[in-house]
């Protein structure tokens, strides 16, 4: 297999990680097998003991999954990747593989609602405590760190308000305090942002979103170095089993082939709609890093290669107007998923962040009038007309 790391992002997104079988297939093969046959009892023993490389059992060794892992690791600039059954499984595997009772996490307050529940409800049962801080408040991050802090965790851009963290500054803070920085790169993907190059230790993905790109499969991934990811997190996956299926890995491989093109198109359409929404009466505020009005616009421009496909905006009339707006659209799909070729629309306060207490939502800036768009690949004029239907319903 060629050493694809010498090639550009787009070439690696199509080629990296593939090993053809003796059949000479051009597309990557799917290996839907649970187990593998050994040539001898001695070979089986050597594989299980780790003395000989090779496939053992598809819970933790599968050729299709391995191709996806190697390709994504190449795109993110990491040494190792562990593919998981979902994005939440990737976060759980990271915490379970690297932390123990008594450890402390400092997390951005602006993370996916289920991530907050994982930290506060389930990890807390095992003696791992979490302190939440404002994503963009560096002094708050500094103040929250304790001697027991082992992990700093964040999403940038954040969900759903697209706040931007300074990854380089937070990476320096993590190194100074002997803890790890994990960045959820779901909204940007490595096509637009590479946190490891900015100093992060671990990158986490919900492959369900833009890596797939067409809303077909559930999956996740963790990318980082050969020691923490390749041994510690992989060890958790091997034992606990939240693994990715070969078929899903194959679908994600097909998604990676077009990732760069899609992310550029998502970004261009989202910015066009965000600029239009800013001019509409009844829209109190628009959140998109590509807007000059965004408080971290300059930072986003410096550490990202594009501004992404997420646009959120607030209506003045609260939940009543938000629901009227959403229900009046005809093209946007009413679903909480994102990263699809099909544009989606959702009400975060009652869906993605609905499990949070009202005071938690208020602390993260998620109002009842907030609507999140994940802009797909449809014609932007058609999408704009659809948003006009929503605005008309609110003002009727």
C-alpha positions in Angstrom: 0.0 0.0 0.0 1.5 3.4 -0.9 2.4 5.8 1.9 -0.5 8.2 1.2 0.5 10.7 3.9 2.6 12.5 1.3 -0.5 13.3 -0.8 -3.1 16.0 -0.4 -6.2 15.8 1.7 -8.5 15.0 -1.2 -6.3 12.2 -2.4 -6.0 10.6 1.0 -9.8 10.9 1.5 -10.2 8.6 -1.6 -7.2 6.3 -1.3 -5.7 6.0 2.2 -6.0 2.8 4.1 -7.2 0.5 1.3 -5.5 -2.9 1.0 -6.8 -4.9 -2.0 -7.5 -8.6 -1.6 -6.3 -11.2 -4.2 -9.5 -10.6 -6.0 -8.2 -7.2 -7.2 -11.3 -5.2 -6.3 -11.2 -1.5 -7.1 -13.7 -0.4 -4.4 -13.1 -1.2 -0.8 -14.4 -4.6 0.2 -16.9 -5.3 3.0 -15.9 -8.1 5.3 -19.2 -9.2 7.0 -17.6 -11.8 9.2 -17.7 -12.3 12.9 -14.5 -14.4 13.1 -11.4 -15.5 11.2 -9.7 -18.8 10.5 -6.2 -19.4 11.6 -3.7 -21.6 9.8 -2.7 -23.5 12.9 -3.2 -23.6 16.7 0.1 -21.9 17.1 -0.9 -19.0 14.8 -4.2 -18.6 16.8 -2.3 -18.5 20.0 0.2 -15.9 18.6 -2.6 -13.7 17.4 -4.5 -13.8 20.7 -1.3 -13.1 22.6 -0.5 -10.1 20.5 2.8 -11.6 19.2 1.6 -11.7 15.6 -0.5 -9.1 13.8 -3.7 -10.1 12.1 -7.5 -10.5 12.5 -8.9 -12.2 15.5 -12.5 -11.3 16.0 -14.6 -8.5 14.4 -15.5 -6.9 17.7 -12.0 -5.3 17.5 -10.3 -6.4 14.2 -12.1 -6.1 10.9 -10.5 -5.1 7.6 -13.2 -2.8 6.5 -13.3 -1.0 9.8 -9.5 -0.8 9.8 -9.5 0.9 6.4 -11.9 3.5 7.7 -9.8 4.0 10.8 -6.5 4.4 8.9 -8.1 6.8 6.4 -9.7 9.0 9.1 -6.4 9.0 11.1 -4.6 10.2 8.0 -7.1 13.0 7.4 -6.9 14.2 11.0 -3.1 13.8 11.2 -3.2 11.3 14.0 -1.2 8.1 14.6 -4.2 6.0 15.5 -8.0 5.8 15.2 -10.6 3.7 17.0 -13.9 3.4 15.3 -17.0 3.0 17.5 -20.7 2.2 17.3 -21.8 5.9 17.7 -20.4 9.3 18.5 -21.5 8.9 22.1 -19.7 5.6 22.2 -16.6 7.4 21.1 -16.9 9.9 24.0 -17.6 7.0 26.4 -14.6 5.0 25.2 -12.4 8.0 25.5 -13.4 8.6 29.1 -13.5 4.9 30.1 -10.1 4.2 28.5 -8.3 7.2 29.9 -9.9 8.1 33.3 -10.5 6.5 36.6 -12.4 7.1 39.9 -11.3 10.4 41.4 -10.3 12.0 38.1 -11.8 15.4 37.1 -13.1 16.7 33.7 -13.4 20.3 32.8 -15.9 20.6 30.0 -17.4 23.3 27.9 -20.9 24.1 28.9 -21.8 24.2 25.2 -21.7 20.5 24.4 -24.3 18.2 23.0 -27.0 17.6 25.6 -26.4 13.9 25.8 -22.7 14.5 26.5 -23.7 16.6 29.5 -26.0 13.8 30.7 -23.1 11.2 30.2 -20.8 13.3 32.3 -23.1 14.4 35.1 -25.2 11.2 35.5 -23.2 8.2 34.4 -19.5 9.1 34.8 -20.4 10.6 38.2 -21.5 7.2 39.4 -18.0 6.0 38.9 -16.4 8.8 40.8 -15.5 11.0 37.8 -16.5 14.6 38.5 -17.1 17.3 35.8 -17.0 21.1 36.0 -18.6 23.0 33.2 -17.4 26.4 32.0 -18.1 28.9 29.2 -16.4 27.7 26.0 -14.8 31.0 25.1 -13.8 32.1 28.7 -10.2 31.1 29.0 -9.9 32.4 32.7 -12.9 30.2 33.6 -11.0 27.2 32.1 -7.9 28.1 34.2 -9.9 28.5 37.4 -11.7 25.2 37.0 -8.6 23.1 36.7 -7.7 21.1 39.8 -4.8 18.7 40.6 -7.1 15.8 39.7 -8.1 17.3 36.3 -7.1 14.8 33.6 -9.3 15.8 30.7 -10.5 19.1 29.1 -13.4 18.5 26.7 -15.1 20.7 24.2 -16.9 21.1 20.9 -15.9 23.8 18.4 -17.9 25.1 16.8 -20.4 24.5 19.6 -23.9 23.0 19.2 -26.1 24.8 18.4 -24.8 28.4 18.8 -21.5 27.9 16.9 -19.3 29.5 19.5 -15.6 29.0 18.6 -12.9 28.0 21.1 -9.3 28.9 20.7 -7.8 25.4 20.4 -4.2 26.5 20.5 -4.7 28.4 23.8 -6.6 25.6 25.4 -4.0 23.1 24.3 -1.3 25.2 25.9 -3.4 25.3 29.1 -3.8 21.5 29.1 -0.1 20.9 28.6 0.7 23.3 31.4 -1.5 21.4 33.8 -0.6 17.8 32.7 -4.0 17.0 31.3 -5.4 16.1 27.9 -7.4 18.2 25.5 -10.2 16.4 23.6 -12.0 18.2 20.8 -15.2 17.1 19.2 -14.7 18.0 15.5 -18.1 16.9 14.4 -19.2 20.3 12.9 -16.1 21.0 10.9 -14.6 17.6 10.2 -10.9 17.4 9.1 -11.9 19.0 5.8 -12.3 22.3 7.6 -10.4 22.0 10.9 -7.6 19.7 12.3 -7.4 20.1 16.1 -4.4 17.8 16.5 -2.3 20.3 14.4 -3.4 23.0 16.7 -2.2 21.1 19.8 -5.2 19.0 20.9 -4.4 15.4 22.1 -7.6 13.7 21.0 -10.2 14.3 18.3 -13.7 12.8 18.5 -16.3 12.3 15.8 -19.8 11.4 15.4 -19.3 9.7 12.0 -23.1 9.7 11.7 -23.0 13.4 10.7 -20.8 14.9 8.0 -18.4 11.9 7.6 -21.3 9.9 6.3 -22.9 12.9 4.7 -26.2 11.3 3.7 -27.8 10.3 7.0 -27.5 6.5 6.5 -25.6 5.0 9.4 -24.6 5.5 13.0 -20.9 5.5 14.0 -18.2 7.3 15.9 -14.4 7.6 16.0 -11.5 8.7 18.3 -8.3 9.9 16.7 -5.0 10.6 18.5 -1.6 9.0 19.3 -0.6 5.4 19.3 -0.4 5.1 23.1 -3.6 6.7 24.4 -5.8 5.9 21.4 -4.1 2.9 19.9 -3.7 1.1 23.2 -5.8 2.6 26.1 -9.0 3.5 24.2 -8.6 0.5 21.8 -8.3 -1.7 24.9 -11.6 -0.5 26.2 -13.3 -1.1 22.9 -11.8 -4.6 22.6 -13.1 -5.5 26.1 -16.4 -3.6 26.3 -17.4 -3.9 22.6 -19.0 -0.7 21.4 -17.6 -1.4 17.9 -18.5 -0.2 14.4 -20.1 -2.6 12.0 -18.2 -3.4 8.8 -21.1 -2.2 6.6 -21.3 1.1 8.4 -17.5 1.5 8.0 -17.9 0.9 4.3 -20.6 3.6 4.1 -18.4 6.0 5.9 -15.5 5.3 3.6 -17.7 6.3 0.7 -18.6 9.4 2.6 -15.0 10.4 3.1 -14.4 10.3 -0.6 -16.6 13.4 -1.1 -16.0 15.1 2.3 -13.9 18.0 1.0 -16.4 18.9 -1.8 -19.4 18.6 0.5 -18.0 20.7 3.3 -17.1 23.5 0.9 -20.7 23.4 -0.5 -22.3 23.2 3.0 -20.2 26.2 4.1 -21.0 28.3 1.1 -24.8 27.7 1.3 -24.9 28.2 5.1 -23.2 31.5 4.9 -25.5 32.7 2.1 -28.6 31.9 4.2 -27.1 33.3 7.4 -26.4 36.6 5.7 -30.0 36.7 4.4 -31.5 35.8 7.8 -29.7 38.7 9.4 -31.7 41.0 7.2 -35.1 39.6 8.1 -37.5 41.3 10.5 -38.6 39.1 13.3 -35.2 37.4 13.5 -33.6 38.6 16.7 -30.1 37.2 16.1 -28.3 34.8 13.8 -25.4 32.5 14.9 -22.9 31.5 12.2 -19.1 31.8 12.4 -18.9 33.2 8.9 -20.8 36.4 9.8 -18.8 39.5 10.7 -21.3 39.9 13.6 -20.1 36.6 15.2 -17.9 37.3 18.2 -15.3 34.8 17.2 -15.4 35.4 13.4 -11.7 36.2 13.2 -10.7 33.2 15.3 -12.8 30.9 13.1 -11.2 32.3 10.0 -7.8 31.7 11.4 -8.2 28.1 12.6 -10.7 26.7 10.2 -10.7 26.3 6.4 -14.4 27.1 6.2 -17.3 28.1 8.5 -19.4 25.0 8.3 -23.0 24.2 7.5 -24.8 25.1 10.8 -26.9 28.2 11.2 -28.9 29.0 14.3 -31.2 31.9 14.8 -33.5 33.3 17.5 -37.1 34.4 16.9 -38.5 37.0 19.2 -41.7 35.1 20.0 -40.2 32.1 21.9 -41.3 28.5 21.5 -44.7 29.3 20.0 -43.1 31.2 17.0 -40.3 28.7 16.7 -42.7 25.8 16.3 -44.9 27.8 13.9 -41.8 28.6 11.8 -40.6 24.9 11.8 -44.0 23.5 10.9 -44.5 25.9 8.0 -41.4 24.7 6.1 -41.7 22.2 3.3 -38.2 21.4 2.2 -36.3 21.3 5.5 -36.7 18.0 7.3 -37.8 18.3 10.9 -35.2 16.1 12.5 -32.4 16.6 15.1 -29.8 15.0 12.9 -27.3 17.0 10.9 -24.6 16.7 8.3 -26.9 15.4 5.7 -27.2 16.3 2.0 -30.8 17.1 3.0 -31.3 20.3 5.0 -32.7 19.8 8.5 -34.4 22.0 11.0 -34.9 21.5 14.7 -35.9 23.2 18.0 -32.9 22.5 20.3 -34.7 23.4 23.6 -37.1 20.6 23.1 -35.0 18.1 21.2 -31.2 17.9 21.3 -31.0 19.8 24.6 -34.5 18.8 25.9 -33.1 16.6 28.7 -31.3 19.5 30.3 -32.9 21.4 33.1 -34.2 24.9 32.1 -31.4 26.6 34.1 -28.8 24.5 32.2 -30.2 25.5 28.8 -30.3 29.1 30.0 -26.6 28.9 31.0 -25.7 27.7 27.5 -27.7 30.4 25.8 -30.3 28.0 24.3 -33.5 30.0 24.3 -37.0 28.8 23.6 -37.0 30.9 20.4 -33.8 29.3 19.0 -34.0 27.3 15.8 -31.0 25.3 14.3 -30.6 24.7 10.6 -28.2 22.2 9.2 -27.9 23.4 5.6 -27.7 20.6 3.1 -26.9 20.6 -0.6 -30.2 21.7 -2.1 -30.5 24.8 -4.2 -30.1 27.8 -1.9 -32.9 29.8 -3.5 -35.3 27.0 -2.8 -34.1 26.9 0.8 -34.5 30.6 1.2 -38.0 30.4 -0.1 -38.7 27.7 2.4 -37.5 29.9 5.2 -39.7 32.7 3.9 -42.6 30.3 4.5 -41.6 30.0 8.1 -41.3 33.7 8.5 -44.7 34.3 6.9 -46.2 31.8 9.4 -44.8 33.7 12.3 -46.0 37.1 11.2 -49.5 35.9 10.0 
